[in-house]
Amino acid sequence: MIDKGKMLSDFMIARRLSKTEMGSFIGRSGLSVLHYTRNKGIQTEILAAFCEATKHNFFQDLADELPRDYTTTRDIYEEKNALIAQLQEEVKVLKIQNEVLMRVKS
């Protein structure tokens, strides 16, 4: 099980945020945040509230902890595949230009 409380605590330490500050972001007390950081589980709604308040994607952090062979409904390689296709097209164009230049040079 991924320790979401530690993940939240690590985020706060990295950004030098107190429990009171984090709590104020979502309308909760510092004591509530202390409770969240001490538990391995955090309710999805609470984690989503922290995401909104901090503009940080804690859900992606969780996803990154899962094994790479887990599936998803979203194609996580969509952007990279589009970039690869674009670069392959550029390589074709450059090869053609290179051939033309080599013929002109000869």
N, CA, C and O of each residue as an XYZ file, in Angstrom:
424
protein
N       0.838     -1.182      0.000
C       0.000      0.000      0.000
C       0.887      1.252      0.000
O       1.852      1.337      0.760
N       0.560      2.192     -0.834
C       1.307      3.441     -0.928
C       0.901      4.343      0.236
O      -0.285      4.578      0.467
N       1.883      4.838      0.956
C       1.637      5.679      2.130
C       1.342      7.115      1.680
O       2.249      7.910      1.435
N       0.052      7.414      1.581
C      -0.364      8.741      1.120
C      -0.084      9.827      2.161
O       0.149     10.982      1.803
N      -0.107      9.469      3.429
C       0.221     10.418      4.480
C       1.668     10.870      4.387
O       1.965     12.054      4.544
N       2.569      9.927      4.131
C       3.984     10.263      3.964
C       4.179     11.101      2.708
O       4.977     12.038      2.697
N       3.452     10.764      1.656
C       3.541     11.532      0.417
C       3.156     12.995      0.673
O       3.829     13.912      0.202
N       2.087     13.199      1.411
C       1.633     14.546      1.750
C       2.661     15.241      2.648
O       2.978     16.413      2.445
N       3.171     14.521      3.627
C       4.174     15.072      4.537
C       5.443     15.469      3.782
O       5.997     16.542      4.022
N       5.903     14.610      2.874
C       7.096     14.903      2.073
C       6.887     16.155      1.222
O       7.796     16.972      1.072
N       5.688     16.295      0.669
C       5.355     17.483     -0.130
C       5.467     18.737      0.741
O       6.050     19.740      0.329
N       4.907     18.666      1.939
C       4.915     19.821      2.832
C       6.344     20.183      3.254
O       6.698     21.360      3.320
N       7.149     19.177      3.534
C       8.543     19.420      3.926
C       9.304     20.064      2.775
O      10.036     21.033      2.974
N       9.129     19.525      1.571
C       9.844     20.046      0.400
C       9.491     21.502      0.125
O      10.325     22.268     -0.359
N       8.259     21.883      0.434
C       7.806     23.259      0.164
C       7.749     24.127      1.417
O       7.269     25.260      1.393
N       8.250     23.564      2.501
C       8.304     24.274      3.786
C       6.937     24.829      4.203
O       6.802     25.988      4.594
N       5.948     23.967      4.106
C       4.586     24.340      4.499
C       4.260     23.705      5.847
O       4.538     22.527      6.068
N       3.681     24.474      6.728
C       3.265     23.928      8.022
C       1.928     23.207      7.867
O       1.226     23.373      6.869
N       1.600     22.414      8.861
C       0.316     21.719      8.852
C      -0.835     22.719      8.912
O      -1.887     22.508      8.308
N      -0.625     23.801      9.641
C      -1.649     24.845      9.729
C      -1.877     25.492      8.362
O      -3.017     25.728      7.964
N      -0.780     25.779      7.643
C      -0.910     26.363      6.297
C      -1.640     25.411      5.357
O      -2.546     25.815      4.629
N      -1.235     24.142      5.382
C      -1.891     23.156      4.508
C      -3.365     23.033      4.858
O      -4.214     22.949      3.970
N      -3.665     23.022      6.124
C      -5.053     22.926      6.548
C      -5.866     24.114      6.085
O      -7.013     23.963      5.664
N      -5.277     25.298      6.160
C      -6.006     26.501      5.737
C      -6.322     26.476      4.245
O      -7.309     27.068      3.807
N      -5.486     25.790      3.464
C      -5.733     25.683      2.017
C      -7.067     25.008      1.726
O      -7.742     25.334      0.749
N      -7.437     24.057      2.593
C      -8.660     23.291      2.317
C      -9.725     23.476      3.399
O     -10.688     22.712      3.463
N      -9.554     24.478      4.238
C     -10.554     24.761      5.264
C     -10.560     23.759      6.394
O     -11.611     23.476      6.969
N      -9.401     23.219      6.720
C      -9.275     22.260      7.824
C      -8.227     22.769      8.809
O      -7.478     23.700      8.511
N      -8.187     22.160      9.958
C      -7.212     22.569     10.978
C      -5.867     21.890     10.733
O      -5.762     20.910      9.996
N      -4.850     22.445     11.373
C      -3.533     21.823     11.328
C      -3.555     20.444     11.961
O      -2.811     19.554     11.549
N      -4.409     20.264     12.962
C      -4.562     18.965     13.621
C      -5.110     17.923     12.644
O      -4.700     16.763     12.671
N      -6.035     18.345     11.785
C      -6.560     17.431     10.765
C      -5.452     17.011      9.803
O      -5.349     15.843      9.429
N      -4.631     17.973      9.411
C      -3.522     17.663      8.498
C      -2.538     16.719      9.175
O      -2.021     15.798      8.541
N      -2.275     16.944     10.467
C      -1.418     16.029     11.218
C      -1.979     14.619     11.152
O      -1.238     13.656     10.951
N      -3.291     14.499     11.321
C      -3.962     13.194     11.231
C      -3.752     12.585      9.841
O      -3.457     11.396      9.729
N      -3.901     13.384      8.785
C      -3.719     12.870      7.415
C      -2.294     12.370      7.207
O      -2.085     11.318      6.603
N      -1.317     13.120      7.704
C       0.079     12.742      7.478
C       0.487     11.503      8.262
O       1.449     10.827      7.897
N      -0.225     11.204      9.320
C       0.102     10.034     10.139
C      -0.597      8.764      9.663
O      -0.302      7.675     10.157
N      -1.504      8.888      8.726
C      -2.227      7.722      8.218
C      -1.752      7.385      6.813
O      -1.423      8.268      6.020
N      -1.724      6.086      6.521
C      -1.320      5.661      5.176
C      -2.392      5.973      4.147
O      -2.086      6.153      2.968
N      -3.638      6.040      4.577
C      -4.748      6.280      3.661
C      -5.340      7.663      3.844
O      -5.490      8.145      4.967
N      -5.675      8.295      2.736
C      -6.362      9.587      2.745
C      -7.542      9.460      1.786
O      -7.394      8.929      0.686
N      -8.701      9.941      2.194
C      -9.876      9.875      1.326
C      -9.605     10.633      0.030
O      -8.909     11.648      0.015
N     -10.165     10.122     -1.039
C      -9.979     10.715     -2.361
C     -10.396     12.178     -2.390
O      -9.725     13.001     -3.012
N     -11.491     12.508     -1.727
C     -11.980     13.887     -1.733
C     -10.985     14.831     -1.064
O     -10.782     15.958     -1.518
N     -10.369     14.364      0.015
C      -9.384     15.185      0.729
C      -8.150     15.377     -0.151
O      -7.631     16.487     -0.270
N      -7.689     14.296     -0.761
C      -6.514     14.384     -1.630
C      -6.800     15.303     -2.820
O      -5.938     16.080     -3.229
N      -8.003     15.213     -3.369
C      -8.390     16.096     -4.476
C      -8.415     17.549     -4.022
O      -8.034     18.440     -4.781
N      -8.852     17.797     -2.804
C      -8.860     19.163     -2.277
C      -7.436     19.699     -2.159
O      -7.182     20.862     -2.472
N      -6.513     18.861     -1.709
C      -5.111     19.283     -1.648
C      -4.551     19.544     -3.048
O      -3.772     20.476     -3.247
N      -4.947     18.723     -4.005
C      -4.517     18.951     -5.395
C      -4.968     20.325     -5.876
O      -4.178     21.096     -6.420
N      -6.239     20.617     -5.669
C      -6.787     21.907     -6.098
C      -6.110     23.074     -5.396
O      -5.782     24.081     -6.024
N      -5.906     22.937     -4.103
C      -5.361     24.037     -3.304
C      -3.891     24.310     -3.611
O      -3.454     25.460     -3.595
N      -3.137     23.261     -3.886
C      -1.691     23.418     -4.082
C      -1.280     23.406     -5.545
O      -0.121     23.665     -5.870
N      -2.244     23.101     -6.444
C      -1.943     22.944     -7.875
C      -0.870     21.870     -8.089
O      -0.002     22.000     -8.952
N      -0.952     20.812     -7.284
C      -0.029     19.675     -7.375
C      -0.850     18.410     -7.587
O      -1.865     18.209     -6.920
N      -0.423     17.566     -8.500
C      -1.160     16.355     -8.836
C      -0.687     15.175     -7.978
O       0.181     14.404     -8.389
N      -1.267     15.050     -6.791
C      -0.920     13.945     -5.906
C      -1.347     12.603     -6.515
O      -0.726     11.576     -6.242
N      -2.383     12.609     -7.323
C      -2.841     11.372     -7.953
C      -1.803     10.857     -8.953
O      -1.621      9.648     -9.094
N      -1.129     11.766     -9.638
C      -0.057     11.349    -10.545
C       1.104     10.780     -9.741
O       1.729      9.800    -10.148
N       1.392     11.400     -8.594
C       2.439     10.860     -7.717
C       2.101      9.423     -7.317
O       2.973      8.554     -7.291
N       0.830      9.188     -7.008
C       0.392      7.829     -6.670
C       0.555      6.891     -7.858
O       1.060      5.777     -7.720
N       0.125      7.350     -9.017
C       0.209      6.532    -10.230
C       1.660      6.173    -10.546
O       1.947      5.066    -11.000
N       2.569      7.111    -10.303
C       3.982      6.863    -10.573
C       4.567      5.796     -9.655
O       5.592      5.197     -9.977
N       3.934      5.558     -8.534
C       4.398      4.538     -7.595
C       3.934      3.130     -7.986
O       4.478      2.139     -7.499
N       2.945      3.046     -8.850
C       2.422      1.741     -9.256
C       3.341      1.094    -10.283
O       4.060      1.792    -10.997
N       3.324     -0.236    -10.362
C       4.145     -0.924    -11.369
C       3.779     -0.484    -12.787
O       2.616     -0.206    -13.079
N       4.767     -0.425    -13.649
C       4.585      0.046    -15.026
C       3.656     -0.860    -15.848
O       3.099     -0.427    -16.857
N       3.492     -2.106    -15.419
C       2.649     -3.012    -16.194
C       1.169     -2.883    -15.861
O       0.347     -3.591    -16.443
N       0.810     -1.994    -14.938
C      -0.603     -1.739    -14.665
C      -1.199     -0.989    -15.845
O      -0.536     -0.154    -16.460
N      -2.440     -1.288    -16.155
C      -3.087     -0.637    -17.295
C      -3.815      0.633    -16.867
O      -4.011      0.895    -15.680
N      -4.202      1.401    -17.858
C      -4.957      2.628    -17.633
C      -5.893      2.827    -18.815
O      -5.657      2.282    -19.893
N      -6.936      3.590    -18.625
C      -7.858      3.842    -19.733
C      -7.346      4.945    -20.643
O      -7.827      5.099    -21.765
N      -6.378      5.709    -20.172
C      -5.803      6.799    -20.951
C      -4.489      6.343    -21.554
O      -3.699      5.670    -20.891
N      -4.248      6.704    -22.807
C      -2.990      6.358    -23.458
C      -1.910      7.309    -22.960
O      -1.833      8.457    -23.397
N      -1.083      6.826    -22.049
C      -0.061      7.681    -21.456
C       1.062      7.993    -22.438
O       1.886      8.870    -22.175
N       1.104      7.292    -23.556
C       2.156      7.516    -24.541
C       1.678      8.347    -25.724
O       2.427      8.532    -26.684
N       0.453      8.848    -25.676
C      -0.139      9.585    -26.795
C       0.742     10.754    -27.234
O       1.027     10.901    -28.423
N       1.168     11.576    -26.294
C       1.995     12.742    -26.639
C       3.335     12.317    -27.219
O       3.801     12.888    -28.205
N       3.946     11.325    -26.613
C       5.254     10.859    -27.097
C       5.133     10.221    -28.471
O       6.001     10.414    -29.323
N       4.072      9.467    -28.694
C       3.873      8.850    -30.008
C       3.670      9.906    -31.080
O       4.168      9.757    -32.196
N       2.943     10.976    -30.758
C       2.738     12.068    -31.712
C       4.064     12.748    -32.026
O       4.337     13.076    -33.181
N       4.884     12.961    -31.011
C       6.189     13.582    -31.222
C       7.086     12.689    -32.070
O       7.789     13.175    -32.956
N       7.066     11.402    -31.806
C       7.859     10.453    -32.599
C       7.431     10.492    -34.057
O       8.278     10.518    -34.950
N       6.128     10.497    -34.308
C       5.623     10.560    -35.681
C       6.069     11.849    -36.364
O       6.462     11.833    -37.530
N       6.007     12.961    -35.644
C       6.439     14.244    -36.196
C       7.930     14.213    -36.529
O       8.338     14.674    -37.595
N       8.729     13.680    -35.637
C      10.171     13.612    -35.874
C      10.511     12.675    -37.024
O      11.431     12.950    -37.793
N       9.784     11.578    -37.150
C      10.004     10.668    -38.271
C       9.712     11.361    -39.596
O      10.423     11.155    -40.579
N       8.673     12.176    -39.623
C       8.335     12.926    -40.839
C       9.438     13.939    -41.157
O       9.815     14.103    -42.317
N       9.944     14.605    -40.143
C      11.031     15.561    -40.347
C      12.275     14.872    -40.885
O      12.964     15.420    -41.746
N      12.568     13.676    -40.386
C      13.723     12.912    -40.870
C      13.551     12.586    -42.351
O      14.506     12.695    -43.121
N      12.346     12.187    -42.760
C      12.090     11.900    -44.183
C      12.374     13.131    -45.040
O      13.044     13.039    -46.069
N      11.860     14.285    -44.608
C      12.054     15.530    -45.355
C      13.535     15.869    -45.429
O      14.033     16.246    -46.490
N      14.230     15.741    -44.332
C      15.661     16.053    -44.321
C      16.462     15.102    -45.196
O      17.432     15.518    -45.828
N      16.076     13.843    -45.243
C      16.754     12.882    -46.121
C      16.570     13.266    -47.587
O      17.509     13.199    -48.379
N      15.359     13.666    -47.934
C      15.088     14.093    -49.314
C      15.905     15.333    -49.642
O      16.518     15.410    -50.707
N      15.919     16.298    -48.742
C      16.700     17.513    -48.961
C      18.181     17.185    -49.090
O      18.877     17.763    -49.924
N      18.656     16.278    -48.281
C      20.055     15.872    -48.342
C      20.382     15.234    -49.690
O      21.420     15.527    -50.283
N      19.493     14.360    -50.175
C      19.701     13.721    -51.476
C      19.753     14.755    -52.592
O      20.597     14.670    -53.484
N      18.855     15.728    -52.543
C      18.822     16.774    -53.573
C      20.116     17.577    -53.532
O      20.702     17.852    -54.579
N      20.564     17.951    -52.357
C      21.805     18.695    -52.223
C      23.014     17.899    -52.713
O      23.915     18.454    -53.342
N      23.027     16.622    -52.426
C      24.126     15.766    -52.875
C      24.134     15.673    -54.400
O      25.208     15.653    -55.002
N      22.971     15.615    -55.035
C      22.888     15.563    -56.505
C      23.329     16.887    -57.123
O      24.015     16.904    -58.144
N      22.934     17.992    -56.501
C      23.310     19.309    -57.018
C      24.816     19.494    -56.896
O      25.446     20.084    -57.774
N      25.380     19.004    -55.836
C      26.811     19.142    -55.574
C      27.622     18.322    -56.582
O      28.725     18.732    -56.945
N      27.119     17.201    -57.033
C      27.847     16.314    -57.956
C      27.920     16.821    -59.349
O      28.503     16.168    -60.214
